[in-house]
């Protein structure tokens, strides 16, 4: 269940911040099943270098993740879906606060391509 909840949180953060370049080398898991992320060079559509393109999916949901959850009919997958729905409602309820944070980032770094 820790993995399912952590995966939902990771997916929501990747969705809202448009974090790309997520692969097994950039995602770690602790012994309790929590996901931890490293290497955030590709954030809010910004990418170092010229002409680099990444997946257009809002977050990565691999077959391996589904297998770790026990399949799409498992209780863990249901927990993941519940966490995603709950998180989306929280994002919607706090959208104004999130927009203010992004606007503050823009004011300090308006030369970034993501803006």
PASEBA-1860 file (N, C-alpha, C; in nm, 3 decimals):
! residues 115
1> XXXXXXXX> 0.082/-0.119/0.000/0.000/0.000/0.000/0.087/0.126/0.000 ~ 0.205/0.118/0.066/0.296/0.233/0.062/0.333/0.265/-0.082 ~ 0.361/0.162/-0.161/0.397/0.184/-0.301/0.281/0.248/-0.376 ~ 0.160/0.200/-0.357/0.042/0.253/-0.426/0.022/0.401/-0.391 ~ 0.032/0.435/-0.264/0.013/0.574/-0.222/0.126/0.663/-0.273 ~ 0.248/0.612/-0.263/0.364/0.686/-0.310/0.358/0.707/-0.462 ~ 0.315/0.605/-0.534/0.302/0.614/-0.680/0.196/0.718/-0.718 ~ 0.088/0.726/-0.644/-0.014/0.827/-0.671/0.043/0.967/-0.649
9> XXXXXXXX> 0.113/0.985/-0.539/0.175/1.116/-0.512/0.276/1.154/-0.618 ~ 0.361/1.058/-0.657/0.461/1.081/-0.761/0.393/1.120/-0.892 ~ 0.288/1.050/-0.927/0.218/1.075/-1.053/0.156/1.215/-1.056 ~ 0.098/1.255/-0.944/0.038/1.388/-0.935/0.143/1.499/-0.944 ~ 0.255/1.480/-0.875/0.361/1.580/-0.880/0.418/1.589/-1.022 ~ 0.441/1.475/-1.086/0.491/1.477/-1.224/0.391/1.545/-1.317 ~ 0.263/1.523/-1.293/0.159/1.584/-1.375/0.159/1.736/-1.359 ~ 0.156/1.784/-1.236/0.140/1.927/-1.212/0.267/2.005/-1.245
17> XXXXXXXX> 0.384/1.947/-1.221/0.511/2.016/-1.249/0.573/1.975/-1.382 ~ 0.507/1.884/-1.453/0.557/1.838/-1.583/0.701/1.788/-1.574 ~ 0.727/1.704/-1.473/0.859/1.644/-1.457/0.870/1.532/-1.559 ~ 0.976/1.536/-1.638/0.999/1.435/-1.742/1.127/1.358/-1.710 ~ 1.164/1.274/-1.800/1.285/1.193/-1.787/1.279/1.101/-1.666 ~ 1.162/1.047/-1.638/1.147/0.951/-1.529/1.172/0.812/-1.584 ~ 1.273/0.748/-1.535/1.304/0.610/-1.570/1.365/0.545/-1.448 ~ 1.389/0.415/-1.456/1.435/0.341/-1.338/1.563/0.396/-1.277
25> XXXXXXXX> 1.646/0.464/-1.357/1.768/0.524/-1.304/1.743/0.652/-1.226 ~ 1.624/0.710/-1.239/1.590/0.835/-1.170/1.487/0.816/-1.060 ~ 1.445/0.693/-1.039/1.345/0.665/-0.937/1.398/0.556/-0.845 ~ 1.402/0.585/-0.716/1.451/0.489/-0.617/1.333/0.448/-0.529 ~ 1.345/0.331/-0.467/1.241/0.285/-0.375/1.308/0.243/-0.245 ~ 1.252/0.288/-0.132/1.308/0.246/-0.004/1.249/0.110/0.036 ~ 1.297/0.055/0.149/1.256/-0.081/0.186/1.109/-0.091/0.227 ~ 1.043/0.025/0.254/0.900/0.024/0.285/0.812/0.042/0.162
33> XXXXXXXX> 0.874/0.063/0.045/0.798/0.077/-0.079/0.770/0.218/-0.122 ~ 0.828/0.318/-0.054/0.808/0.458/-0.093/0.900/0.493/-0.210 ~ 0.847/0.566/-0.308/0.926/0.612/-0.421/1.001/0.739/-0.383 ~ 1.124/0.749/-0.431/1.205/0.869/-0.412/1.263/0.905/-0.548 ~ 1.264/1.034/-0.578/1.308/1.079/-0.708/1.441/1.152/-0.699 ~ 1.521/1.134/-0.803/1.646/1.206/-0.817/1.651/1.261/-0.959 ~ 1.740/1.356/-0.984/1.766/1.413/-1.116/1.643/1.484/-1.171 ~ 1.629/1.611/-1.134/1.515/1.691/-1.179/1.557/1.794/-1.284
41> XXXXXXXX> 1.642/1.754/-1.378/1.688/1.844/-1.482/1.581/1.882/-1.582 ~ 1.472/1.808/-1.586/1.367/1.831/-1.683/1.237/1.859/-1.608 ~ 1.213/1.988/-1.583/1.103/2.031/-1.498/1.028/2.144/-1.565 ~ 0.895/2.143/-1.559/0.812/2.246/-1.622/0.851/2.266/-1.768 ~ 0.873/2.157/-1.837/0.907/2.154/-1.980/1.046/2.208/-2.010 ~ 1.126/2.241/-1.910/1.262/2.286/-1.934/1.354/2.166/-1.947 ~ 1.444/2.174/-2.043/1.539/2.066/-2.064/1.675/2.126/-2.097 ~ 1.781/2.077/-2.031/1.913/2.126/-2.069/1.946/2.079/-2.210
49> XXXXXXXX> 2.021/2.160/-2.282/2.055/2.123/-2.419/1.949/2.171/-2.517 ~ 1.979/2.157/-2.643/1.888/2.205/-2.748/1.821/2.088/-2.818 ~ 1.694/2.100/-2.844/1.623/2.003/-2.925/1.588/1.872/-2.857 ~ 1.603/1.864/-2.725/1.567/1.741/-2.656/1.416/1.733/-2.641 ~ 1.359/1.620/-2.675/1.214/1.600/-2.662/1.189/1.478/-2.575 ~ 1.086/1.486/-2.493/1.052/1.377/-2.404/0.908/1.334/-2.426 ~ 0.871/1.230/-2.356/0.736/1.177/-2.368/0.633/1.284/-2.339 ~ 0.518/1.271/-2.402/0.413/1.369/-2.382/0.315/1.326/-2.273
57> XXXXXXXX> 0.329/1.205/-2.221/0.239/1.157/-2.116/0.256/1.243/-1.990 ~ 0.147/1.273/-1.921/0.156/1.359/-1.803/0.233/1.295/-1.687 ~ 0.236/1.163/-1.680/0.318/1.091/-1.583/0.341/0.951/-1.637 ~ 0.440/0.884/-1.582/0.477/0.753/-1.632/0.410/0.644/-1.549 ~ 0.336/0.557/-1.615/0.274/0.442/-1.551/0.314/0.319/-1.633 ~ 0.416/0.252/-1.589/0.471/0.140/-1.665/0.400/0.009/-1.629 ~ 0.418/-0.089/-1.716/0.366/-0.223/-1.687/0.427/-0.277/-1.558 ~ 0.554/-0.241/-1.533/0.620/-0.288/-1.410/0.552/-0.231/-1.286
65> XXXXXXXX> 0.510/-0.105/-1.293/0.439/-0.045/-1.179/0.308/-0.120/-1.155 ~ 0.236/-0.146/-1.262/0.108/-0.218/-1.250/0.132/-0.357/-1.193 ~ 0.239/-0.424/-1.237/0.273/-0.556/-1.184/0.305/-0.548/-1.034 ~ 0.382/-0.445/-0.994/0.415/-0.428/-0.852/0.289/-0.405/-0.768 ~ 0.190/-0.343/-0.827/0.064/-0.320/-0.758/-0.022/-0.445/-0.752 ~ 0.012/-0.546/-0.832/-0.065/-0.670/-0.833/-0.168/-0.677/-0.944 ~ -0.156/-0.590/-1.045/-0.250/-0.589/-1.156/-0.360/-0.487/-1.136 ~ -0.433/-0.461/-1.244/-0.534/-0.355/-1.242/-0.657/-0.388/-1.157
73> XXXXXXXX> -0.673/-0.513/-1.119/-0.788/-0.550/-1.036/-0.752/-0.568/-0.889 ~ -0.628/-0.538/-0.854/-0.582/-0.559/-0.717/-0.628/-0.447/-0.624 ~ -0.622/-0.474/-0.494/-0.655/-0.373/-0.393/-0.554/-0.258/-0.399 ~ -0.427/-0.290/-0.425/-0.325/-0.185/-0.432/-0.352/-0.091/-0.549 ~ -0.394/-0.145/-0.663/-0.426/-0.059/-0.777/-0.548/0.028/-0.745 ~ -0.646/-0.028/-0.675/-0.761/0.051/-0.632/-0.717/0.165/-0.540 ~ -0.620/0.134/-0.452/-0.566/0.236/-0.362/-0.495/0.346/-0.442 ~ -0.421/0.307/-0.545/-0.354/0.404/-0.633/-0.459/0.495/-0.697
81> XXXXXXXX> -0.563/0.437/-0.755/-0.668/0.517/-0.820/-0.737/0.609/-0.720 ~ -0.763/0.559/-0.601/-0.825/0.641/-0.496/-0.733/0.759/-0.462 ~ -0.603/0.731/-0.448/-0.507/0.837/-0.418/-0.499/0.941/-0.528 ~ -0.506/0.896/-0.653/-0.505/0.990/-0.766/-0.629/1.080/-0.762 ~ -0.745/1.021/-0.741/-0.868/1.099/-0.737/-0.866/1.199/-0.621 ~ -0.824/1.153/-0.505/-0.816/1.240/-0.388/-0.717/1.354/-0.412 ~ -0.603/1.320/-0.472/-0.502/1.420/-0.504/-0.550/1.522/-0.605 ~ -0.622/1.477/-0.707/-0.675/1.569/-0.808/-0.774/1.667/-0.744
89> XXXXXXXX> -0.855/1.617/-0.653/-0.948/1.707/-0.583/-0.871/1.809/-0.499 ~ -0.763/1.765/-0.435/-0.681/1.857/-0.355/-0.613/1.960/-0.445 ~ -0.565/1.917/-0.561/-0.504/2.012/-0.655/-0.606/2.115/-0.700 ~ -0.725/2.069/-0.731/-0.830/2.161/-0.774/-0.865/2.261/-0.663 ~ -0.876/2.211/-0.542/-0.912/2.298/-0.430/-0.802/2.401/-0.400 ~ -0.677/2.369/-0.435/-0.565/2.457/-0.405/-0.503/2.517/-0.531 ~ -0.575/2.516/-0.641/-0.522/2.563/-0.769/-0.469/2.707/-0.759 ~ -0.542/2.794/-0.691/-0.498/2.934/-0.682/-0.363/2.945/-0.614
97> XXXXXXXX> -0.341/2.868/-0.509/-0.212/2.870/-0.439/-0.100/2.819/-0.528 ~ -0.127/2.713/-0.603/-0.027/2.657/-0.694/0.007/2.757/-0.803 ~ -0.093/2.825/-0.857/-0.071/2.925/-0.961/0.013/3.039/-0.907 ~ -0.011/3.081/-0.784/0.069/3.188/-0.724/0.215/3.147/-0.713 ~ 0.240/3.024/-0.674/0.379/2.975/-0.663/0.446/2.975/-0.800 ~ 0.376/2.928/-0.903/0.433/2.927/-1.037/0.456/3.070/-1.087 ~ 0.364/3.160/-1.058/0.382/3.300/-1.096/0.504/3.361/-1.027 ~ 0.527/3.325/-0.902/0.645/3.374/-0.831/0.772/3.320/-0.896
105> XXXXXXXX> 0.768/3.194/-0.937/0.883/3.137/-1.007/0.907/3.212/-1.138 ~ 0.800/3.245/-1.208/0.811/3.318/-1.333/0.877/3.454/-1.312 ~ 0.839/3.521/-1.206/0.894/3.654/-1.180/1.045/3.647/-1.159 ~ 1.092/3.539/-1.103/1.235/3.524/-1.079/1.313/3.462/-1.194 ~ 1.244/3.390/-1.282/1.313/3.319/-1.390/1.233/3.327/-1.520 ~ 1.186/3.443/-1.560/1.099/3.451/-1.676/1.170/3.423/-1.809 ~ 1.299/3.400/-1.806/1.371/3.368/-1.929/1.368/3.216/-1.958 ~ 1.310/3.137/-1.869/1.302/2.992/-1.893/1.196/2.961/-1.998
113> XXX> 1.226/2.870/-2.086/1.136/2.833/-2.194/1.001/2.781/-2.147 ~ 0.994/2.723/-2.028/0.868/2.668/-1.979/0.765/2.776/-1.952 ~ 0.809/2.900/-1.936/0.716/3.010/-1.911/0.677/3.078/-2.040
END
